[in-house]
Amino acid sequence: MSEPILREMRESDLPALFAIQDDPEAQRMAAFTDPRLDREGCLAEHRRHLADERMVRLVVELDEVVFRLD
């Protein structure tokens, strides 16, 4: 059985992270997420965060599947 890995977020993670945020059930559970997410706007925000050296952005990876950690 694989072990989960905690690692820094990469540009290649962004589509998976958007899919998590765009999931209707995840939005319902979060209760404060705007259901009208704009894919390009969301990805641009993540890219700004990745470029900001003051921010630490982490994800959990298990069997090559990425989970957001924040």
C-alpha positions as CSV (number, residue, x, y, z in Angstrom):
1,M,0.0,0.0,0.0
2,S,1.3,3.4,-0.9
3,E,2.1,6.1,1.6
4,P,0.7,9.7,1.2
5,I,3.3,12.3,0.3
6,L,3.2,15.9,1.5
7,R,4.9,18.1,-1.1
8,E,5.0,21.6,-2.6
9,M,2.3,22.4,-5.1
10,R,3.4,22.4,-8.8
11,E,1.9,24.0,-11.9
12,S,0.9,20.6,-13.1
13,D,-1.3,20.2,-10.1
14,L,-3.6,23.1,-11.0
15,P,-6.1,21.3,-13.2
16,A,-6.7,18.7,-10.4
17,L,-7.0,21.4,-7.8
18,F,-9.6,23.2,-9.9
19,A,-11.6,20.0,-10.4
20,I,-11.7,19.6,-6.6
21,Q,-12.9,23.2,-6.1
22,D,-15.5,22.8,-9.0
23,D,-17.0,19.7,-7.5
24,P,-20.7,20.4,-6.5
25,E,-20.5,18.2,-3.4
26,A,-17.3,19.9,-2.2
27,Q,-18.9,23.3,-2.7
28,R,-21.9,22.2,-0.7
29,M,-19.7,20.9,2.2
30,A,-17.6,24.1,2.2
31,A,-20.8,26.2,2.3
32,F,-19.0,29.4,1.4
33,T,-17.6,28.6,-2.1
34,D,-19.0,30.5,-5.0
35,P,-20.5,27.8,-7.3
36,R,-19.8,29.9,-10.4
37,L,-16.1,29.3,-10.4
38,D,-14.2,30.7,-13.4
39,R,-11.6,28.1,-14.4
40,E,-9.1,30.7,-15.8
41,G,-9.5,33.0,-12.9
42,C,-9.0,30.2,-10.4
43,L,-5.9,28.9,-12.2
44,A,-4.5,32.5,-12.4
45,E,-5.0,32.9,-8.7
46,H,-3.1,29.6,-8.0
47,R,-0.3,30.7,-10.4
48,R,0.0,34.0,-8.5
49,H,0.3,32.0,-5.2
50,L,2.9,29.7,-6.7
51,A,5.0,32.7,-7.8
52,D,4.8,34.3,-4.4
53,E,7.9,33.1,-2.5
54,R,6.3,34.1,0.8
55,M,3.6,31.5,0.4
56,V,3.9,27.8,1.1
57,R,1.4,25.8,-1.0
58,L,1.2,22.1,-0.2
59,V,-0.7,19.2,-1.6
60,V,-1.0,15.6,-0.5
61,E,-0.3,13.0,-3.2
62,L,-1.4,9.4,-2.9
63,D,-1.0,7.0,-5.8
64,E,-0.4,9.9,-8.2
65,V,-3.7,11.6,-7.1
66,V,-3.4,15.1,-5.7
67,F,-5.4,16.4,-2.7
68,R,-5.4,20.0,-1.7
69,L,-4.1,20.9,1.8
70,D,-4.9,24.3,3.2
